[in-house]
Amino acid sequence: MNVQEQITDYIADQPEPKRSELQELHQRILRVLPGCRLWFDNGKNSENKTVSNPTIGYGFYTIKYADGKTRDFFQIGLSANTTGISVYILGLKDKTYLAKTYGEKLGKASVTGYCIKFKTLKDINIDILEAAIRYGGQDH
């Protein structure tokens, strides 16, 4: 199964209204980051144990670890969680940037160093979320 099929199946497996909202966000992210690399992380580790929620990934950057090793990863992540939806913006050097820049303007969302979490799209300002995604999709 290719990445696009995994993404389609993942979204289709979600209950409504989360399914429709994930589909809308997926399409919006593709418009904001045209031609970006797509990823799908099923949330399982090498022993097939669930360690995180499955995540759709967009873009590309290389994580550099203190020991000199590197790992290729996505810049933007989209994931369903038990109470709603999470959008991950990875690779930011300033872990306060998201909250300072977008937090108050987003609406009813929890914003951490790399995650924007909300219950439903109607609770947030989608234009502000798109601006955060656009920023996150750039090289930093």
N, C-alpha and C positions, 0 to 999 in steps of 0.2 A: 504494500500500500504506500503510495507516495504522500508527501507532506500535505498537498492540497486535499487529498482524500481524507487524511487524518483530521485535518481542520474541519472539513465538512461534516464528518461523522461526529466529532466532538461537539460542535455547535448543535447538530441535529439531536444529540442525546440529552440536551438540557431541557428542563421543563419550561413552559411558557410562564411568564413573559421573558424570562432570562434568555431563552433561545433567540427571540426576535431582537433583543437588545444587544446580545453578543454579535449577531449577524450585522446589525446596523453599525456597531463599533468596528467590526472587522472591515466592512466596506469603507468606512470613513478613514481608518488608518491606511488602507491601501491607496486612497486618494491623497492623503497628506504625505505619504512616503511612496510615491510611485516607483515601481521597479525594485522595491526593496527585497532582500532575501527573506523568504518565509521559513519558519522553523515550527516544529511541534515537539514539545517536551511532555511525555506522558506522565511525569511526576514520579517515576520509579527509578530506583538506583540499580547498580549492577547486579544486586541479588534479587531484583524484581519486587522489592519492598516499596510501598508508597511512601515517599518522603516529602511530597508537595502536591498541590493541585496541578492537574494538567494545564499547560500554558501554550498559547499560540504566540510565536515570536516573530518579530519584524526587524529587519536591519541586521547589522553585523558590527561587532567590535571584538578586540582581543583583550582579554583580562590578563594582566601581568601580576603574578604572585610574588611575594617577598623572596621566595626561594629561586626566582628566576624562571620558573615554569610559566607557560601561557596556556590559555584555553580560549577558543573561539566561542562566542555567545551572541545572543540577540540584544539589541538596544532597547526595544519596546516589547513588553509582554502583555497579554490579555488573558484573563483567567476568571472563571466562575468560582465563587467561594460560597460558603454555607449561607451567608446573609446577603450576597449580592454579587458585585463584580469588582475585580482588581485590575488596575492598569499599572504596570511596572515600567519605570523609566530608569534604565541601568546605565552605569558608566559615568555618572555625574561625580565630579571631584568634590563639589560643595554639597554636603548632605543636608544643608538647610535651604538650598535653592528652591526646591519645589514648594515647600510650605511658605517661604517668604514671598515668592513671586506669584503663585497661583492659589494658595490656600484659601484666603478670604474671598476670592472672586469665584471659586468653584461652586459654592453652594453647600449642600449637605454631604460633605465628603470628609473622610479622614485622610490626612496627608502626612506621610513619614518621609524619610530620607530618599526613598526610591519608589514608594507605592502610593497610589491614589485609589482609595477604596470607597465605594458608594453602594447604596441599596438598589437604586433604579435610576435610569437616565433622566427621568422627570425631576429628580432631586438636585441635578447639577446643571451648570452652564456648559453645554457641549462645546461652544466656541472656545471657552477657556481651556477645556480638556484638550481640544485639538491643538491649541497653541502650545501646551505643555508637551504633547506628543511630537509636534513639529520640532520644538527645541531639542527634545530628547533624541530625535532621529539624526541630529547633526553630530559632527565630530567634536569632541570636547577635550 
